[in-house]
Amino acid sequence: MNETKKLIEQITEGIQDKKGQKIVIADLTHIDDTICNYFIICQGNSPSQVTAIVDSVREHAHQGAHVKPYSIDGLRNAQWVAMDYADVLVHVFLPETRDFYNLETLWADAQLTQIPDLD
């Protein structure tokens, strides 16, 4: 398994560990001029859950894939937190913020994989 796939797996587990919902993996590898190869988008129901998901993703990625994020942005208000893992960008939203920005439709030509909620 290549390093990026391993990282995606660890990030997904980290999200699921804190009951993150509506996980979507956008494969951007076939699109020119993108800032990364994959987006992982999910949501939490409160700022504290968003923060818990971010912490869990950071921990899983570090322990399972030995990778630390280059940056994490948005923790102050925790409505939309972006985690930069170079090849993979993780977006953790509150539901209303996610609906507003609607990243999935921005990347309409990306291959989207929806991960079922664990509950």
C-alpha positions as CSV (number, residue, x, y, z in Angstrom):
1,M,0.0,0.0,0.0
2,N,1.5,3.4,-0.9
3,E,2.1,6.1,1.7
4,T,-0.8,8.3,0.5
5,K,-3.3,5.5,0.7
6,K,-2.1,4.5,4.1
7,L,-2.4,8.2,5.2
8,I,-6.0,8.4,3.9
9,E,-6.9,5.2,5.7
10,Q,-5.5,6.6,9.0
11,I,-7.2,9.9,8.5
12,T,-10.6,8.2,7.9
13,E,-10.1,6.1,11.0
14,G,-9.3,9.2,13.0
15,I,-12.5,10.8,11.8
16,Q,-14.6,7.8,12.5
17,D,-13.1,7.4,15.9
18,K,-14.8,10.7,17.0
19,K,-18.0,10.0,15.1
20,G,-17.3,12.4,12.3
21,Q,-20.0,12.1,9.7
22,K,-20.6,12.3,5.9
23,I,-17.0,11.5,5.0
24,V,-16.2,12.1,1.4
25,I,-12.8,11.4,-0.3
26,A,-12.3,13.4,-3.4
27,D,-9.7,12.0,-5.8
28,L,-8.1,14.9,-7.6
29,T,-5.3,13.0,-9.2
30,H,-6.8,13.2,-12.7
31,I,-7.4,16.9,-12.5
32,D,-4.7,19.4,-13.7
33,D,-3.3,22.2,-11.5
34,T,-4.7,21.1,-8.1
35,I,-3.1,22.0,-4.8
36,C,-3.2,18.4,-3.7
37,N,-4.2,14.9,-4.8
38,Y,-7.0,14.2,-2.3
39,F,-9.5,16.1,-0.3
40,I,-11.1,14.4,2.7
41,I,-14.2,16.2,3.8
42,C,-16.3,15.5,6.9
43,Q,-18.3,17.1,9.5
44,G,-18.9,17.3,13.3
45,N,-22.0,18.6,15.0
46,S,-20.3,21.2,17.3
47,P,-17.1,23.1,17.5
48,S,-15.9,20.8,20.3
49,Q,-16.6,17.7,18.1
50,V,-14.8,19.4,15.2
51,T,-11.8,20.0,17.4
52,A,-11.9,16.4,18.7
53,I,-12.0,15.1,15.1
54,V,-8.9,17.2,14.2
55,D,-7.0,15.9,17.3
56,S,-7.9,12.3,16.4
57,V,-6.9,12.7,12.8
58,R,-3.6,14.2,13.9
59,E,-3.0,11.3,16.3
60,H,-4.0,8.6,13.8
61,A,-1.9,10.0,11.0
62,H,1.1,10.4,13.2
63,Q,0.9,6.9,14.8
64,G,-0.4,4.9,11.8
65,A,1.4,6.7,8.9
66,H,4.2,8.6,10.7
67,V,3.1,11.9,9.2
68,K,2.5,15.2,10.8
69,P,0.4,18.0,9.2
70,Y,2.3,20.9,7.6
71,S,-0.4,23.2,9.0
72,I,-3.8,23.3,10.6
73,D,-6.0,26.3,10.1
74,G,-9.4,27.3,11.6
75,L,-9.2,25.9,15.1
76,R,-10.0,29.2,16.7
77,N,-13.7,29.1,15.8
78,A,-13.7,25.4,14.7
79,Q,-16.4,25.9,12.0
80,W,-14.1,24.8,9.2
81,V,-10.7,23.4,10.1
82,A,-8.3,22.6,7.2
83,M,-5.4,20.2,7.8
84,D,-2.6,20.2,5.2
85,Y,-0.8,16.9,4.7
86,A,0.7,18.0,1.3
87,D,-0.9,15.3,-0.9
88,V,-4.0,15.2,1.2
89,L,-6.1,18.1,2.5
90,V,-8.5,17.3,5.3
91,H,-11.6,19.6,5.8
92,V,-13.6,19.2,9.0
93,F,-16.7,21.3,9.0
94,L,-19.8,22.2,11.0
95,P,-22.8,21.1,8.9
96,E,-24.0,24.6,8.0
97,T,-20.5,25.8,7.1
98,R,-20.1,22.7,4.9
99,D,-23.4,23.3,3.2
100,F,-22.4,26.9,2.5
101,Y,-19.0,26.2,0.9
102,N,-20.1,22.9,-0.7
103,L,-16.6,21.8,-1.7
104,E,-17.9,18.6,-3.2
105,T,-19.6,20.5,-6.1
106,L,-16.5,22.8,-6.6
107,W,-14.6,19.6,-7.5
108,A,-17.4,18.1,-9.6
109,D,-15.0,16.3,-11.9
110,A,-13.2,14.6,-9.1
111,Q,-14.0,11.0,-8.3
112,L,-15.9,11.1,-5.0
113,T,-16.0,8.2,-2.6
114,Q,-18.5,8.4,0.2
115,I,-17.6,6.5,3.4
116,P,-20.7,5.3,5.3
117,D,-21.3,6.7,8.8
118,L,-20.4,4.2,11.5
119,D,-23.6,4.8,13.6
